[in-house]
Amino acid sequence: MSAISTVCKRELRSYFATPVAYVFIVIFLVLSSAFTFYLGGFYERGQADLLPFFNFLPWLYLFLVPAVSMRLWSEERKSGTIELLLTLPITMWQAVMGKFLAAWAFIGIALALTFPLWITVNYLGDPDNGVIFASYLGALLMAGSFLAIGSCISAATRNQVVAFILTVVACFVLVMAGFPLVLDVFRSWAPQGLVDAIAGLSFLTHFASISKGVIDLRDLLYFVLMIGFWLYASAIVIDLKKAD
């Protein structure tokens, strides 16, 4: 754990060593507010909740989270510092976990800074804070899944732009898999079991359930397995690419 903590602290400090981190956070907060109060029709709905914010969050993640994950390994491979990192007395898994946890903590900080939205809805009305808390938990888990996918793809290429595009595409597929429009296409010819299986692979399906305040073990397990699978794949890809 000390090795993972060391890598995590090193990576987290590197985020705030440049203005990029602050620009990312500002963009995230501005877009979150715009989606909640304007595009989400917060005032027109007349309800004190953060449903508009969480409805738009997967689509916001779709572009902002890959922008964070694209540098996880691509930058290390391009600059050659990956060799230095891997010569340290740490295992491959510790390196992967440390870098992932740093990126996840960074996203978590950006998400936590949206707390004025939570305060605002409590000032304007009487929201169900249990539902809002569950939604934030689901949002953090979903961000971790996006990052894990991005980590694996970043490990496979030296080019950050390529890593960004491929991560966006992969995450878009997993978001759209639970979209009603996509499921309706499959329902027209596929058995219900296949439709349910496709919906079960989607971020939207599991996040929507948690954002309703229902913390189901199956939804938590989905995100945990998604993160674990892609991080394990990241370690395998990095090991295979060491010689490149």
C-alpha positions, 0 to 999 in steps of 0.5 A, a space after each residue: 500500500 505504501 508503494 501505491 500511495 507513493 505513486 498516487 501522491 507523485 501523480 496527483 502532484 503532477 496534475 496541479 503542477 501545471 495550469 491544465 488541472 485548474 482549467 479542467 476543473 473550471 470547465 467542468 464546474 462551468 459546464 455542470 452549472 450550465 447543464 443544471 440550470 439552463 439546458 436542464 431546465 432547473 427553474 422551469 421544472 419547479 423541483 428542488 433536486 439535482 436530476 438535471 445535473 446527473 442526467 447530463 453527467 455521463 455525457 459530460 464525462 464522455 469528453 472530460 474524463 478521457 482528457 484526464 486518462 489519455 496522459 496516464 501512460 501515453 505521456 510516460 511512454 512518449 517521454 521514456 519515463 515509463 522505463 524509470 517508473 518500472 525500474 522502481 521497487 514496485 510491481 506493475 499492479 502497484 504502478 497501475 493502481 497508483 496512477 489510476 487512484 491519482 486520476 480518480 482522486 483528481 476527478 473526485 475533487 472536481 466532482 466535490 467542488 460541485 457542492 454549491 449545486 447541492 447547497 443551492 437546491 437545499 436553499 431553494 427547496 427540500 430535496 431528498 439528500 439521500 438520493 443526491 448522496 447516492 447519485 454522487 456515489 454513482 457518479 464517482 464510481 462511473 468516473 472510475 470506470 471511464 478512467 479505467 477504460 482510458 488507462 488501458 487504452 492510454 497504455 496501448 498507444 504513445 499518442 495522447 490524441 489517439 488515446 483520447 479518441 479511442 477512449 471516447 468511442 469505447 465509453 460512448 458505446 458503453 453509454 449508448 448500450 443502455 439508451 432506450 433508442 438503441 435497446 428498441 432496435 434490438 427489441 425488434 428482433 432479439 430475444 429479451 435475454 439479449 436485450 437485457 444483457 446489452 442493457 446490463 453492460 451500459 453505464 446508463 443502466 446502472 448509474 440511473 438506478 443508483 441516481 434514483 437512490 437505490 443502491 443495489 449490490 449488483 450496480 456496485 458490483 458492476 462498477 467494481 468489476 468494470 474498474 478491476 477488469 480494465 485495470 488488469 487489462 492495463 497491466 497486461 498491455 503495459 507488460 506487453 509494451 515494455 519492449 516498445 
